[in-house]
Amino acid sequence: MGRRSHSKKSAGRDQAPKSRGFDRGHGSHHRQRGGRDAPRTMGSGRGRTDDATRTKDFSRLGDEALYDINRTEKRAEVEKRVETTGDAQKFGARLLSGTIGAGVVVEVRKGNFLTRMLTAPDQELAADGSVIPPRWKNNEIMRTIVRGMLQQFDLGLSSLVAPGDNVEVVVPPQSGEQDLFQAGLHGILTKVLARRNEFRRVHPSGRAIQTLAANIDRVVVVSSAGEPEFRPGFVDRVLACAASSGLAAALVLNKADLGLKPDDAELLRVYESLGVPVIRVSARDPESTAEEFTRLKAMLAGGRSVLTGHSGVGKSSLMRVLDPNLDLEIVKTGEISTQTGKGKHTTTHARLFQLTFAPGVDCEVIDTPGVREFTPADSDRRNLWGWFPEIAKLQGQCAFPDCTHIVEKGCAVLAAVAAGKIHPRRHRSYVRIFETLPS
């Protein structure tokens, strides 16, 4: 029997007995059976892209309809009703009277995002036969907004789009003093095309999945030999996340002129033996590492890469070395905090840049804000071993089929660590990631 409460409101009612090994309280029923501190499961939302149905078209729905929609089926019913009744004006089809254009998202901000228009509008003629100048130019950056209930996806921890997303926008006509867009040229989101892939992490709050970039070719982890010091744990987390997303990855070690500790240099050789390209450069003295910068340009050329790393490792400085003509008002570099020894945040939003190395040789780079935490979003404890190549090749050789490769007797992975075949720092990273992932 549970103990009796003496509260006046609940007099005469018995409280449920306390479960053995678990605390009562808000959210306790979500905790895993591994213990009170085990992480909670989290819906990853991966189904949005796996079934190739992430394409969204909002051009035919007005605000009134959006407020009533809770499921995809309702949206389809509203669209069908618009087509059959002809009541298009009521449901927002009037937006199609503007100019439609295609673009790619370059930066996501609070309440809006920036889109680089990929094509200029077709030539138009006025009533008198004169040519109307195009409303925007090719590669022009346009501020884009969302409307109605879609605004909830552009605030807080998650966003409807990410840098690298291909979108379709409509630019309403500008006329009259009461025109909402008379202050400047704006676009309204009408369609988000399906993503080829995405690079994302668990938000540090643990309450959402944060997509850092979309439709990319490779992930480049930028670290430093010092100021701040080399942190292999972060590198291992990003490499595991890239592998789980099916993305190629590389490691760029900046500030190579500061020298590297012997233990760190040994670990770099381990990465190279695992097939991870390691490029050692110095943004402070580019001439001393000119050959390595040539390797880096060859790797980045012709594709879209995302740069990620701790604050202060020099991501923005590397970009300025790669393309000296890059807009310095956009790319700002920072210093190292004298109190914490960590880099100061200078890039506040992930942004897609176009870099030109030589005439006809260019690339796209998504520079992300400096991060201090990185938990892979597309993995769990059961398949984490698959993203560590040296552990994956030993899978199935342990005494127990459900071996976690942490404490079990007869574990082939632990035996390889003891024999020096797996670097202990790599295994330590595996254990730490394992402890932060859901079951």
Sine and cosine of phi, psi and omega as CSV:
sin_phi,cos_phi,sin_psi,cos_psi,sin_omega,cos_omega
0.00,0.00,0.63,-0.78,0.05,-1.00
-0.99,0.17,0.29,-0.96,-0.02,-1.00
-0.96,0.26,0.51,-0.86,-0.08,-1.00
-1.00,0.06,0.71,-0.70,0.03,-1.00
-0.99,0.13,0.60,-0.80,0.01,-1.00
-0.98,-0.20,0.17,0.99,0.03,-1.00
-0.93,0.38,0.61,-0.79,0.00,-1.00
-0.90,0.43,-0.59,0.80,-0.05,-1.00
-0.95,0.33,-0.52,0.85,-0.07,-1.00
-0.91,-0.42,0.40,0.92,-0.02,-1.00
-0.87,0.49,0.69,-0.73,0.03,-1.00
1.00,0.00,-0.11,0.99,0.00,-1.00
-0.95,-0.30,0.66,-0.75,0.02,-1.00
-1.00,-0.04,0.67,-0.74,0.08,-1.00
-0.98,0.20,0.49,-0.87,0.02,-1.00
-0.91,0.41,0.64,-0.77,0.01,-1.00
-0.89,0.45,0.51,-0.86,-0.01,-1.00
-0.95,0.32,0.78,-0.63,-0.01,-1.00
-0.92,0.39,0.60,-0.80,-0.03,-1.00
-0.93,0.36,0.85,-0.53,0.07,-1.00
1.00,0.02,-0.04,1.00,-0.03,-1.00
-0.71,-0.70,0.56,-0.83,0.07,-1.00
-1.00,0.05,0.55,-0.83,0.20,-0.98
-0.98,0.21,0.21,-0.98,0.06,-1.00
0.74,-0.67,0.09,-1.00,-0.08,-1.00
-0.86,0.51,0.84,-0.55,0.09,-1.00
0.99,0.14,0.03,1.00,-0.07,-1.00
-0.91,0.41,-0.47,0.88,-0.02,-1.00
-0.95,0.31,-0.20,0.98,0.03,-1.00
-1.00,0.08,-0.24,0.97,-0.12,-0.99
-0.95,0.31,0.55,-0.83,-0.02,-1.00
-0.97,0.26,0.34,-0.94,-0.01,-1.00
-0.96,0.29,0.02,1.00,0.01,-1.00
-0.97,0.25,-0.16,0.99,-0.01,-1.00
0.61,-0.80,0.17,-0.99,-0.09,-1.00
-0.93,0.36,-0.41,0.91,-0.03,-1.00
-0.99,-0.15,0.11,0.99,0.01,-1.00
-0.91,0.41,0.59,-0.80,-0.03,-1.00
-0.92,0.38,0.44,-0.90,0.04,-1.00
-1.00,0.09,0.46,-0.89,0.06,-1.00
-0.95,0.31,0.46,-0.89,-0.04,-1.00
-0.66,-0.75,0.73,-0.68,0.08,-1.00
-0.94,0.34,0.82,-0.57,-0.10,-1.00
-1.00,0.10,-0.35,0.94,-0.05,-1.00
0.95,0.30,0.23,0.97,-0.04,-1.00
-0.88,0.48,-0.45,0.89,-0.02,-1.00
-0.88,0.48,-0.34,0.94,0.01,-1.00
-0.89,0.46,-0.51,0.86,-0.05,-1.00
-0.95,-0.32,-0.47,0.88,-0.06,-1.00
-0.90,0.43,-0.57,0.82,-0.04,-1.00
-1.00,-0.05,0.21,0.98,0.09,-1.00
0.83,0.55,0.56,0.83,0.01,-1.00
-0.88,-0.48,0.35,0.94,-0.06,-1.00
-0.97,0.25,-0.20,0.98,0.02,-1.00
-0.84,0.54,0.80,-0.61,0.00,-1.00
-0.83,-0.56,0.64,-0.77,0.02,-1.00
-0.78,-0.62,0.92,-0.38,-0.07,-1.00
-0.94,-0.35,0.15,0.99,-0.16,-0.99
-0.94,0.35,-0.38,0.93,-0.11,-0.99
-0.97,-0.22,0.05,1.00,-0.06,-1.00
-0.94,-0.33,0.79,-0.61,0.07,-1.00
-1.00,0.04,0.09,-1.00,-0.03,-1.00
-0.88,0.47,-0.60,0.80,-0.03,-1.00
-0.88,0.48,-0.68,0.73,-0.01,-1.00
-0.94,0.35,-0.60,0.80,-0.04,-1.00
-0.90,0.43,-0.56,0.83,0.00,-1.00
-0.92,0.38,-0.39,0.92,-0.04,-1.00
-1.00,-0.08,-0.09,1.00,-0.12,-0.99
-1.00,-0.04,0.80,-0.61,0.08,-1.00
-0.88,-0.47,-0.36,0.93,-0.04,-1.00
-0.67,-0.75,0.31,-0.95,0.00,-1.00
-0.87,0.49,-0.58,0.82,-0.02,-1.00
-0.89,0.45,-0.61,0.79,0.03,-1.00
-0.90,0.44,-0.64,0.77,0.00,-1.00
-0.89,0.45,-0.65,0.76,0.03,-1.00
-0.90,0.44,-0.61,0.79,0.01,-1.00
-0.91,0.41,-0.64,0.77,0.01,-1.00
-0.91,0.42,-0.69,0.73,0.02,-1.00
-0.87,0.49,-0.65,0.76,0.02,-1.00
-0.90,0.44,-0.64,0.77,0.01,-1.00
-0.91,0.42,-0.60,0.80,0.04,-1.00
-0.89,0.46,-0.68,0.74,-0.03,-1.00
-0.93,0.35,-0.61,0.79,-0.09,-1.00
-0.99,0.13,-0.56,0.83,-0.05,-1.00
-1.00,-0.04,-0.29,0.96,-0.02,-1.00
0.96,0.27,0.18,0.98,-0.04,-1.00
-1.00,0.08,0.80,0.60,-0.14,-0.99
-0.93,0.36,-0.62,0.79,-0.06,-1.00
-0.87,0.49,-0.61,0.80,-0.04,-1.00
-0.91,0.42,-0.48,0.88,-0.09,-1.00
-0.97,-0.25,0.33,0.94,0.20,-0.98
1.00,-0.01,0.18,0.98,0.01,-1.00
-0.93,0.36,-0.19,0.98,0.02,-1.00
-0.87,0.49,-0.36,0.93,0.02,-1.00
-0.90,0.43,-0.42,0.91,-0.01,-1.00
-0.93,0.36,-0.13,0.99,0.06,-1.00
-0.96,0.28,-0.21,0.98,0.06,-1.00
-0.99,0.17,-0.16,-0.99,0.00,-1.00
-0.99,-0.10,0.80,-0.60,-0.04,-1.00
-1.00,-0.06,0.68,-0.73,0.02,-1.00
-0.58,-0.81,0.36,-0.93,0.03,-1.00
-0.96,-0.28,0.54,-0.84,-0.01,-1.00
-0.38,-0.92,0.02,-1.00,0.05,-1.00
-0.80,-0.59,0.68,-0.73,-0.02,-1.00
-0.95,0.31,0.77,-0.64,0.01,-1.00
-0.94,-0.33,-0.41,0.91,0.01,-1.00
-0.33,-0.94,0.66,-0.76,0.03,-1.00
-0.95,-0.30,0.80,-0.60,0.03,-1.00
-0.86,-0.51,0.05,-1.00,0.01,-1.00
-0.96,0.28,0.92,-0.40,0.05,-1.00
1.00,0.02,-0.18,0.98,0.02,-1.00
-0.32,-0.95,0.05,-1.00,0.09,-1.00
-0.51,-0.86,0.28,-0.96,-0.01,-1.00
-0.98,-0.19,0.70,-0.72,-0.03,-1.00
-0.84,-0.55,0.75,-0.66,0.12,-0.99
-1.00,-0.04,0.91,-0.42,-0.04,-1.00
-0.94,0.33,0.81,-0.59,-0.10,-1.00
-0.99,0.13,-0.47,0.88,-0.01,-1.00
-0.68,-0.73,0.55,-0.84,0.08,-1.00
-0.99,0.14,0.46,-0.89,0.00,-1.00
-0.91,0.41,0.40,-0.92,0.03,-1.00
-0.90,0.44,0.40,-0.92,-0.01,-1.00
-0.93,0.38,0.71,-0.71,0.00,-1.00
-0.88,-0.48,0.49,-0.87,0.02,-1.00
-0.91,-0.41,0.66,-0.75,0.06,-1.00
-0.98,0.20,0.08,-1.00,-0.02,-1.00
-0.88,0.47,-0.53,0.85,0.00,-1.00
-1.00,0.08,0.08,1.00,0.03,-1.00
1.00,-0.02,-0.05,1.00,0.01,-1.00
-0.98,0.22,0.43,-0.90,-0.02,-1.00
-0.99,0.14,0.78,-0.62,0.04,-1.00
-1.00,0.05,0.81,-0.58,0.02,-1.00
-0.85,0.53,0.61,-0.79,0.03,-1.00
-0.88,0.48,0.53,-0.85,-0.08,-1.00
-0.95,0.31,-0.43,0.90,0.06,-1.00
-0.50,-0.87,0.26,-0.97,-0.02,-1.00
-0.97,-0.25,0.30,-0.95,0.07,-1.00
-0.89,0.46,0.68,-0.73,-0.01,-1.00
0.94,0.33,0.18,0.98,0.06,-1.00
-0.96,0.27,0.63,-0.78,0.02,-1.00
-1.00,0.04,0.80,-0.60,-0.04,-1.00
-0.82,-0.58,0.71,-0.71,0.08,-1.00
-0.96,0.27,0.76,-0.65,-0.08,-1.00
-0.84,-0.53,0.64,-0.76,-0.02,-1.00
-0.84,-0.54,0.22,-0.97,0.13,-0.99
-0.88,-0.47,0.29,-0.96,-0.09,-1.00
-0.78,-0.63,0.30,-0.96,0.09,-1.00
0.86,0.51,-0.62,-0.79,-0.05,-1.00
-0.92,0.38,-0.29,0.96,0.01,-1.00
-0.90,0.43,-0.34,0.94,-0.01,-1.00
-0.89,0.46,-0.42,0.91,-0.01,-1.00
-0.92,0.40,-0.37,0.93,0.00,-1.00
-0.99,0.10,-0.14,0.99,-0.07,-1.00
-0.95,-0.32,0.25,0.97,0.00,-1.00
-0.77,-0.64,0.34,-0.94,0.09,-1.00
0.98,0.19,-0.66,-0.75,-0.16,-0.99
-1.00,0.04,-0.43,0.90,-0.05,-1.00
-0.88,-0.47,0.26,-0.96,-0.05,-1.00
-0.62,-0.78,0.45,-0.89,0.01,-1.00
-0.94,0.35,-0.51,0.86,-0.02,-1.00
-0.76,-0.65,0.17,-0.99,0.04,-1.00
-0.61,-0.79,0.36,-0.93,0.07,-1.00
-0.82,0.58,0.76,-0.65,-0.04,-1.00
0.97,-0.23,-0.21,0.98,0.03,-1.00
-0.93,0.36,0.66,-0.75,0.13,-0.99
-1.00,-0.02,0.79,-0.61,-0.09,-1.00
-0.74,-0.68,0.28,-0.96,0.14,-0.99
-0.87,-0.50,0.75,-0.67,-0.02,-1.00
-0.80,-0.60,0.39,-0.92,0.11,-0.99
-0.87,-0.50,0.73,-0.69,-0.02,-1.00
-0.97,-0.24,0.95,-0.32,-0.03,-1.00
-0.91,0.42,0.42,-0.91,0.05,-1.00
-0.93,0.38,0.51,-0.86,0.02,-1.00
-0.95,-0.30,0.93,-0.37,0.01,-1.00
-0.36,-0.93,0.60,-0.80,0.07,-1.00
1.00,0.08,0.43,-0.90,-0.03,-1.00
-0.94,0.33,-0.41,0.91,-0.04,-1.00
-1.00,-0.01,0.11,0.99,-0.03,-1.00
-0.89,0.45,0.78,-0.62,-0.04,-1.00
-0.89,0.45,-0.47,0.88,-0.12,-0.99
-0.96,-0.29,0.34,0.94,-0.07,-1.00
-0.94,0.34,-0.34,0.94,-0.02,-1.00
-0.95,0.30,-0.25,0.97,-0.02,-1.00
0.15,-0.99,0.18,-0.98,-0.04,-1.00
-0.98,0.19,0.82,-0.57,-0.01,-1.00
-0.77,-0.64,0.45,-0.89,0.12,-0.99
-0.90,-0.43,0.40,-0.92,0.05,-1.00
-0.88,-0.48,0.78,-0.63,-0.03,-1.00
-0.90,0.44,0.78,-0.63,0.08,-1.00
-0.86,-0.51,-0.41,0.91,-0.04,-1.00
-0.42,-0.91,0.66,-0.75,0.13,-0.99
-0.90,-0.43,0.89,-0.45,-0.04,-1.00
-0.96,0.27,0.39,-0.92,-0.03,-1.00
-0.88,0.48,0.63,-0.78,0.00,-1.00
-0.99,0.13,0.61,-0.79,0.12,-0.99
-0.97,0.25,-0.61,0.79,0.09,-1.00
-0.27,-0.96,0.05,-1.00,0.05,-1.00
-0.43,-0.90,0.48,-0.88,0.01,-1.00
-0.89,-0.46,0.90,-0.43,-0.12,-0.99
-0.58,-0.81,0.28,-0.96,-0.01,-1.00
-0.66,-0.75,0.22,-0.98,0.15,-0.99
-0.97,0.23,0.79,-0.61,0.02,-1.00
-0.86,0.52,0.61,-0.79,-0.02,-1.00
-0.79,0.61,-0.43,0.90,0.04,-1.00
-0.95,0.31,-0.32,0.95,-0.05,-1.00
0.98,0.20,0.14,0.99,-0.09,-1.00
-0.95,-0.31,0.02,1.00,-0.04,-1.00
-0.32,-0.95,0.31,-0.95,0.13,-0.99
-0.99,-0.14,0.80,-0.59,-0.06,-1.00
-0.95,-0.30,0.90,-0.43,0.06,-1.00
-1.00,0.08,0.87,-0.49,-0.04,-1.00
-1.00,0.03,-0.54,0.84,-0.04,-1.00
-0.36,-0.93,0.40,-0.91,0.00,-1.00
-0.72,-0.69,0.47,-0.88,0.07,-1.00
0.83,0.55,0.83,0.55,-0.05,-1.00
-0.91,-0.41,0.26,-0.97,-0.02,-1.00
-0.97,-0.24,-0.45,0.89,-0.03,-1.00
-0.35,-0.94,0.36,-0.93,0.09,-1.00
-0.93,-0.37,0.77,-0.63,0.00,-1.00
-0.91,-0.42,0.91,-0.42,0.07,-1.00
-1.00,0.06,0.86,-0.51,0.01,-1.00
-0.97,-0.23,0.85,-0.52,0.05,-1.00
-0.80,-0.60,-0.04,-1.00,-0.01,-1.00
-0.64,-0.77,0.46,-0.89,0.03,-1.00
-0.96,0.30,-0.40,0.92,0.00,-1.00
-0.13,-0.99,0.34,-0.94,0.04,-1.00
0.83,0.56,0.89,0.45,-0.01,1.00
-0.99,0.15,0.24,-0.97,-0.08,-1.00
-0.95,0.31,0.31,-0.95,0.00,-1.00
-0.92,0.38,0.79,-0.61,-0.03,-1.00
-0.85,-0.53,1.00,-0.10,-0.05,-1.00
-0.92,0.39,-0.41,0.91,0.01,-1.00
-0.87,0.49,-0.66,0.75,0.04,-1.00
-0.92,0.39,-0.66,0.75,0.02,-1.00
-0.86,0.52,-0.70,0.72,-0.02,-1.00
-0.90,0.43,-0.60,0.80,0.02,-1.00
-0.91,0.42,-0.69,0.72,0.00,-1.00
-0.93,0.38,-0.64,0.76,0.03,-1.00
-0.89,0.46,-0.64,0.77,0.04,-1.00
-0.91,0.42,-0.64,0.77,0.01,-1.00
-0.92,0.40,-0.67,0.74,0.02,-1.00
-0.90,0.45,-0.67,0.75,0.01,-1.00
-0.90,0.43,-0.65,0.76,0.01,-1.00
-0.93,0.38,-0.39,0.92,0.04,-1.00
-1.00,-0.07,0.00,1.00,-0.01,-1.00
0.96,0.29,0.47,0.88,-0.04,-1.00
-0.95,-0.31,0.60,-0.80,0.11,-0.99
-0.94,0.34,0.48,-0.88,-0.05,-1.00
-0.66,-0.75,0.44,-0.90,0.04,-1.00
-0.55,-0.83,0.35,-0.94,0.01,-1.00
-0.87,-0.50,0.81,-0.58,0.08,-1.00
-0.93,-0.37,0.88,-0.48,0.03,-1.00
-0.99,-0.15,0.95,-0.31,0.01,-1.00
-1.00,0.02,0.22,-0.98,0.01,-1.00
0.87,0.50,0.62,0.78,0.00,-1.00
-0.90,0.44,-0.34,0.94,0.01,-1.00
-0.93,0.38,-0.28,0.96,0.01,-1.00
-0.98,0.19,-0.20,0.98,-0.04,-1.00
1.00,0.08,0.35,-0.94,-0.08,-1.00
-0.77,-0.64,0.62,-0.79,0.04,-1.00
-0.91,0.41,0.53,-0.85,-0.01,-1.00
-0.83,0.55,-0.65,0.76,0.01,-1.00
-0.90,0.43,-0.63,0.78,0.02,-1.00
-0.94,0.34,-0.63,0.78,0.04,-1.00
-0.89,0.46,-0.61,0.80,0.05,-1.00
-0.90,0.44,-0.63,0.78,0.00,-1.00
-0.93,0.36,-0.55,0.83,0.07,-1.00
-0.89,0.46,-0.60,0.80,0.06,-1.00
-0.92,0.40,-0.53,0.85,0.07,-1.00
-0.90,0.43,-0.70,0.72,0.03,-1.00
-0.86,0.51,-0.68,0.73,0.00,-1.00
-0.90,0.43,-0.59,0.81,0.03,-1.00
-0.93,0.37,-0.38,0.93,0.03,-1.00
-1.00,0.02,0.05,1.00,0.04,-1.00
1.00,-0.02,0.20,0.98,0.02,-1.00
-1.00,-0.05,0.89,-0.46,0.05,-1.00
-0.88,0.47,0.73,-0.68,0.03,-1.00
-0.87,-0.49,0.86,-0.52,-0.05,-1.00
-0.87,-0.49,0.84,-0.54,-0.04,-1.00
-0.97,-0.24,0.89,-0.46,-0.05,-1.00
-0.73,-0.69,0.13,-0.99,0.08,-1.00
-0.63,-0.78,0.95,-0.31,0.03,-1.00
-0.94,0.35,-0.39,0.92,0.03,-1.00
-0.96,0.28,-0.56,0.83,-0.02,-1.00
-0.72,-0.70,0.97,0.25,-0.08,-1.00
-0.87,0.48,-0.53,0.85,-0.05,-1.00
-0.90,0.43,-0.51,0.86,-0.02,-1.00
-0.95,0.31,-0.34,0.94,0.00,-1.00
-0.80,-0.60,0.64,0.77,-0.07,-1.00
-0.88,0.48,-0.64,0.77,-0.01,-1.00
-0.90,0.43,-0.61,0.79,0.02,-1.00
-0.93,0.36,-0.59,0.81,0.07,-1.00
-0.91,0.41,-0.56,0.83,0.07,-1.00
-0.90,0.44,-0.66,0.75,0.07,-1.00
-0.88,0.48,-0.67,0.74,-0.02,-1.00
-0.90,0.43,-0.68,0.73,0.03,-1.00
-0.90,0.44,-0.65,0.76,0.01,-1.00
-0.90,0.45,-0.57,0.82,-0.01,-1.00
-0.96,0.29,-0.61,0.79,-0.06,-1.00
-0.99,0.13,-0.45,0.89,-0.15,-0.99
-0.85,0.53,0.69,-0.73,0.11,-0.99
0.98,0.21,0.09,1.00,-0.03,-1.00
-0.70,-0.72,-0.11,-0.99,0.04,-1.00
-0.85,-0.52,0.84,-0.54,-0.04,-1.00
-0.84,-0.54,0.42,-0.91,0.08,-1.00
-0.90,-0.44,0.76,-0.65,0.03,-1.00
-0.99,-0.16,0.77,-0.64,0.04,-1.00
-0.66,-0.75,0.53,-0.85,-0.02,-1.00
0.13,-0.99,0.14,-0.99,0.04,-1.00
-0.91,0.42,0.34,-0.94,0.09,-1.00
-0.90,0.43,0.64,-0.77,0.07,-1.00
1.00,0.03,-0.02,1.00,-0.01,-1.00
-0.98,0.21,-0.26,0.97,0.11,-0.99
0.98,-0.20,0.55,0.84,0.02,-1.00
-0.90,0.44,-0.75,0.66,0.00,-1.00
-0.91,0.41,-0.59,0.80,0.04,-1.00
-0.90,0.43,-0.63,0.78,0.05,-1.00
-0.88,0.47,-0.66,0.75,-0.01,-1.00
-0.90,0.43,-0.59,0.81,0.03,-1.00
-0.93,0.36,-0.54,0.84,0.07,-1.00
-0.94,0.33,-0.65,0.76,0.00,-1.00
-0.91,0.41,-0.61,0.79,0.01,-1.00
-0.67,-0.74,1.00,-0.08,-0.03,-1.00
-0.88,0.48,-0.34,0.94,-0.03,-1.00
-1.00,0.02,0.10,1.00,0.01,-1.00
-0.90,0.44,0.60,-0.80,-0.06,-1.00
-0.87,0.49,0.92,-0.39,-0.04,-1.00
-0.97,0.24,-0.25,0.97,0.05,-1.00
-0.97,0.25,-0.37,0.93,0.00,-1.00
-1.00,-0.05,-0.72,0.70,-0.03,-1.00
-1.00,-0.02,0.91,-0.41,0.00,-1.00
-0.87,-0.49,0.66,-0.75,-0.01,-1.00
-0.97,-0.25,0.34,-0.94,-0.06,-1.00
-0.82,-0.57,-0.04,-1.00,0.00,-1.00
-0.89,-0.46,0.09,-1.00,0.02,-1.00
-1.00,-0.03,0.72,-0.70,0.02,-1.00
-0.92,0.38,0.77,-0.64,-0.01,-1.00
-0.97,0.25,-0.30,0.95,-0.03,-1.00
-1.00,0.03,-0.68,0.73,-0.06,-1.00
-0.98,-0.21,-0.30,0.95,-0.07,-1.00
0.97,0.25,0.12,0.99,0.01,-1.00
-0.96,-0.27,0.35,-0.94,-0.02,-1.00
-0.94,0.34,0.48,-0.88,0.07,-1.00
-1.00,0.03,0.65,-0.76,0.00,-1.00
-0.93,0.38,0.78,-0.62,0.07,-1.00
-0.85,-0.53,-0.61,0.79,0.08,-1.00
-1.00,0.00,0.89,-0.45,-0.09,-1.00
-0.99,-0.11,-0.35,0.94,0.03,-1.00
-0.72,-0.70,0.58,-0.81,0.13,-0.99
-0.91,0.41,0.71,-0.71,-0.06,-1.00
-0.62,-0.78,0.62,-0.79,0.01,-1.00
-1.00,-0.05,0.80,-0.60,0.01,-1.00
-0.88,-0.47,0.47,-0.88,0.14,-0.99
-0.97,-0.24,0.87,-0.49,0.00,-1.00
-0.95,-0.32,0.66,-0.75,0.03,-1.00
-0.88,-0.48,0.86,-0.51,0.00,-1.00
-1.00,-0.01,-0.59,0.81,-0.01,-1.00
-0.32,-0.95,0.25,-0.97,0.03,-1.00
-0.82,0.58,0.87,-0.50,0.00,-1.00
1.00,0.10,-0.02,1.00,0.01,-1.00
-0.85,-0.52,0.94,-0.34,-0.04,-1.00
-0.54,-0.84,-0.01,-1.00,0.02,-1.00
-0.31,-0.95,0.12,-0.99,0.10,-0.99
-0.88,-0.48,0.69,-0.72,-0.02,-1.00
-0.75,-0.66,0.77,-0.64,0.10,-1.00
-0.98,-0.18,0.94,-0.34,0.01,-1.00
-1.00,0.02,0.86,-0.51,-0.04,-1.00
-0.98,-0.18,0.43,-0.90,0.06,-1.00
-0.88,0.47,0.50,-0.87,0.06,-1.00
-0.88,0.48,0.75,-0.66,-0.05,-1.00
-0.88,-0.48,0.46,-0.89,0.05,-1.00
-0.93,-0.37,-0.24,0.97,0.01,-1.00
-0.75,-0.66,0.61,-0.79,0.01,-1.00
-0.47,-0.88,0.95,-0.32,0.05,-1.00
-0.91,-0.41,0.85,-0.52,0.00,-1.00
-0.84,0.54,0.67,-0.75,-0.05,-1.00
-1.00,-0.08,-0.31,0.95,-0.11,-0.99
-0.93,-0.37,0.64,0.77,0.01,-1.00
-0.51,-0.86,0.29,-0.96,0.14,-0.99
-0.59,-0.80,-0.06,-1.00,-0.08,-1.00
-0.91,0.42,-0.50,0.87,-0.10,-1.00
-0.96,0.30,-0.49,0.87,-0.04,-1.00
-0.87,-0.49,0.21,0.98,0.00,-1.00
-0.87,0.49,-0.56,0.83,-0.03,-1.00
-0.84,0.54,-0.48,0.87,-0.06,-1.00
-0.93,0.37,-0.30,0.95,-0.05,-1.00
-0.99,-0.15,0.08,1.00,0.14,-0.99
-0.91,-0.42,0.97,-0.23,-0.12,-0.99
-0.83,0.56,-0.64,0.76,-0.03,-1.00
-0.93,0.36,-0.43,0.90,0.07,-1.00
-1.00,0.08,-0.59,0.81,-0.05,-1.00
-0.89,0.46,-0.58,0.81,-0.04,-1.00
-0.95,0.31,-0.23,0.97,0.05,-1.00
-0.98,-0.19,-0.01,1.00,-0.03,-1.00
-0.88,0.47,0.72,-0.69,-0.02,-1.00
1.00,-0.09,-0.10,0.99,-0.01,-1.00
-0.99,-0.17,0.02,1.00,-0.01,-1.00
-0.99,0.11,0.27,-0.96,-0.02,-1.00
-0.93,0.37,-0.48,0.88,-0.02,-1.00
-0.90,-0.44,0.71,-0.71,-0.04,-1.00
-0.91,0.41,-0.42,0.91,0.01,-1.00
-0.97,-0.24,0.51,0.86,-0.04,-1.00
-0.88,0.47,0.70,-0.71,0.03,-1.00
-1.00,0.00,-0.15,0.99,0.00,-1.00
0.90,0.43,0.58,0.81,-0.02,-1.00
-0.83,-0.56,-0.79,0.61,-0.10,-0.99
-0.72,-0.69,-0.10,0.99,-0.15,-0.99
-0.94,0.34,0.57,-0.82,0.14,-0.99
-0.97,0.25,0.57,-0.82,-0.02,-1.00
0.97,0.23,0.31,0.95,0.01,-1.00
-0.99,0.15,0.84,-0.55,0.00,-1.00
-0.93,0.37,-0.51,0.86,-0.01,-1.00
-0.94,0.35,-0.72,0.70,0.02,-1.00
-0.90,0.45,-0.58,0.82,0.06,-1.00
-0.91,0.42,-0.60,0.80,0.03,-1.00
-0.93,0.37,-0.57,0.82,0.06,-1.00
-0.91,0.42,-0.69,0.72,0.01,-1.00
-0.91,0.42,-0.52,0.86,-0.01,-1.00
-1.00,0.08,-0.04,1.00,0.02,-1.00
0.99,0.13,0.18,0.98,0.01,-1.00
-0.99,0.10,-0.37,0.93,0.12,-0.99
-0.86,-0.52,0.78,-0.63,-0.05,-1.00
-0.91,0.42,0.74,-0.67,-0.05,-1.00
-0.88,0.48,-0.51,0.86,0.01,-1.00
-0.95,0.32,-0.53,0.85,0.08,-1.00
-0.93,0.38,-0.67,0.74,0.03,-1.00
-0.92,0.39,-0.57,0.82,0.05,-1.00
-0.89,0.45,-0.63,0.78,0.05,-1.00
-0.90,0.44,-0.65,0.76,0.03,-1.00
-0.85,0.52,-0.71,0.71,-0.02,-1.00
-0.90,0.43,-0.68,0.73,-0.03,-1.00
-0.92,0.39,-0.63,0.78,0.05,-1.00
-0.92,0.40,-0.66,0.75,0.00,-1.00
-0.83,0.56,-0.66,0.75,-0.07,-1.00
-0.94,0.34,-0.36,0.93,-0.04,-1.00
-0.99,-0.14,-0.11,0.99,-0.06,-1.00
-1.00,-0.07,0.45,-0.90,0.09,-1.00
-0.96,0.29,0.29,-0.96,-0.02,-1.00
-0.93,0.36,0.00,0.00,0.00,0.00
